[in-house]
Amino acid sequence: MKLSLIITLILASGCAHHTQQVPLVKSEQEEIQEPETPIIVAIKPILIEAELITRISKIKVFEGDQLKRNHLKKGIPALSPPQLHVWSSGIIKRPNQTILDLDIQGPLPNDITTDFENGNKIFYWNLTNQLGNQDNIVIRRKLTIESAELVAIIDEENIGEYDKTENLFLLYTKSEPFIELTPEIYFKAREIIAEENNPYRKARLIFQWVNKNMKFRFPKTGRGAKIALKKLYGDSGQYSDLFVALCRASKIPARMVAGFRLDENDKLKNHLWAEFYLPGYGWLPADPTQGMAGFTRMENRRFIASVGRNIPLKESPHWATFQNSEVQDSRTGFMLSATYAFCGIKLNFKTRIKTISVRELQKEFSTNKKE
């Protein structure tokens, strides 16, 4: 039986309420506090109606010797019972977007949490109890999003100083999986920025270099900045990883952004880009696949699902690694439609996003300005 969850104008404020109570868990660890941006102009809003679909089908639960063989092959402890865990990013209010409506059909999430590092909202489903009871599990999330074009007005002669002791700076300038600050990355960053000290100009030089030297091609093997620098080709994720790593090596806080972008036929496609942080301005968009039009400017035909790399997940099973799931060390590479971890079963796991409608809105532009 399908259950329906209606959330209206709630995720836009960063909280979730719904018709049945789902516990909200706050981490005891300190969350990063981001200052207001002095001036970012939001113009040309459009309304995007979309549906995110997660479909789990052809479920087969293993037993006995078959279960043991499957666990051995995937590096899972022999006594682990069959399990199915799913996480999905909660689309929330950001400078470019406002969430007007959300309808979830299918199993209710067991939990809604806040990623204590990046501030993402994450839905969590433990679907273990449904194994063996049905052949298909479908979760549908209908979204209505107001998306605006962002334009940052930067006075490049008036950039403040970073506080190198604050959590934001420390988190977003460190080396981590997929954003590896190798000697080669440091060398290339120094080569690109040369004698430049202004962080805005350094980021622009790095952006121009990545856009000019990377070639767009889907990578068959390997992910991350180290491989991107070596091969100088990849998809939007590889462009993002390399830009972020070169910024971090230059002591500019930067992070990946995961979301969806409308193509020329108004079909939503997965897309990854980046943001870098300027003191006094906040997070600024940077999409090196788009040329200079994608530097500190973002068109209105996209919306953000999550920010950050290696996103921490609550309720991640201890046995989950990239050998058997999309989770390792209780983290996932990034969050788009859905992330899974399962053991002791065989299944098909598919996600897709469907455009329902796109229409323009007539509104005055708005600004975020620090008084």
Secondary structure as UniProt FT lines:
FT   STRAND          4..7
FT   HELIX           11..13
FT   STRAND          24..25
FT   STRAND          40..61
FT   HELIX           64..74
FT   TURN            78..79
FT   STRAND          83..90
FT   TURN            95..96
FT   STRAND          97..105
FT   STRAND          111..114
FT   TURN            116..118
FT   STRAND          121..126
FT   HELIX           128..130
FT   TURN            131..133
FT   STRAND          137..152
FT   TURN            156..157
FT   TURN            164..165
FT   HELIX           167..171
FT   TURN            172..173
FT   TURN            177..178
FT   HELIX           183..193
FT   TURN            194..195
FT   HELIX           199..213
FT   STRAND          215..216
FT   HELIX           225..231
FT   STRAND          233..234
FT   HELIX           236..249
FT   TURN            250..251
FT   STRAND          254..262
FT   TURN            264..265
FT   STRAND          268..278
FT   TURN            279..281
FT   STRAND          282..286
FT   TURN            288..289
FT   HELIX           291..294
FT   STRAND          297..298
FT   STRAND          302..307
FT   STRAND          311..312
FT   TURN            314..315
FT   TURN            318..319
FT   TURN            322..324
FT   TURN            329..330
FT   STRAND          331..332
FT   STRAND          339..343
FT   STRAND          345..360
FT   STRAND          366..368
//
